[in-house]
Amino acid sequence: MIKKIPNLISLARLLMIPVVFWCVLVDLYLFATLLIIVIAISDLLDGFLARYLNAETELGSYLDAVADKAFVISIFTLIGVLDLLPIFLIIVVISRDILIIGYFAIASLTNEEITFKPLFISKFNTFFVFILIIVTFADNLDKVNLQAIKYYLTPIVMATTLLSLLSYITLWLYKEESK
C-alpha cells in the first residue's frame, strides 16, 4: 500500500484542478493560490517518494505526466481567459505541452518505445512555470503587488519553455535518425 502513495498523490493533483478553477471563478484567489502551492509541492513529492520508496512504475510515470500537462494546460487556459499574462506566453506554454502529449500519443499508437523521463531543462521549466502560476494568482490578492516579479518571470518561462520544446524536438528527430 505504501508504494501506491506517489500514484495517489498524482491522482489527487488531477482532482484538485477543478477545485482551483472553482476558487478562481468565485474570486477565492487566496484558496486558489494555496491549492496551487499544494499542487506544486505534490509534484515534487510524488517523484521523490516514488524514488525513495522504490515505487517507480509505468503507471506512475503516466499519471505524473498527465497530471502535470492537465494542470499546466488548464491553468494557463484560465490565465489566458482572465487576461492575467501575455497571450503569446500562454500560447507557447500550452502549445509545448500539447506537442509533447501529441508525440507520446502518436508514439504509443505506433507501438514505438517511449519513456516518460523528463529532460533536465523541462524540470527547470516546470519549476519556473509553477512559480509564475503562483505569483500570477497571488498577485490578485488584496494588498499584494507582484507585477515586477511577473515581469521578470515571464521571459524566463518563455525561454525555458522554448528551450525545453526544442530539446524534445531534437531528441525525437535524433531518435528517428538513429533507427
Steps between C-alpha positions, in 0.01 A plus 500: 500500500778742588644465149174634355537836678680674208221396259233616746675837526500536119132405491422753775681764293267427209195524725611838638493669158121558488511622861758763404276604208200534729700707752615738227156529342343598834789741581660287771850580381659429838364144501588454134855618568533268800369204297744581220784498755377160623489375139856625439631335817315177419667496158839494672383264771358222281822466302715511811287240677493273195880495498536484880248217538635324192147524364562639151248342263392547142153598623658755733703657221184532288295639790767756587533613138122521451455692826774747404372557149135522607588751769717723283265495199187565706652765727666685213168490312335656804779758529450584132122536535551728799771695310749466785810437285602588143317290243820408315630331816172314548513372142863386525456321834180323396636414155811340650293270720259413218793415271653277768168326562452461123843344456442249778151418370630435149798303632266291711261437209789391277640274774820702513697452819460813711614610843353768720824628649493879478809682379692718748394816315138386533534466877653847507212626284238335722651669805476846343153431355371405846662809657344722232157342553524552878618860460228570241220386728654651814523831312120508505485502880417824678801713595739280301687633199720249324506668158879544507553131574260404218687737270831320562355147512317531167813501277657226715195278449493586130869413458489176702179392324652555155829334601311204639290465186806527274679242714210256465475558127875443462474183707208370293673580169827344617310192615343468152838540327661231714250234388 
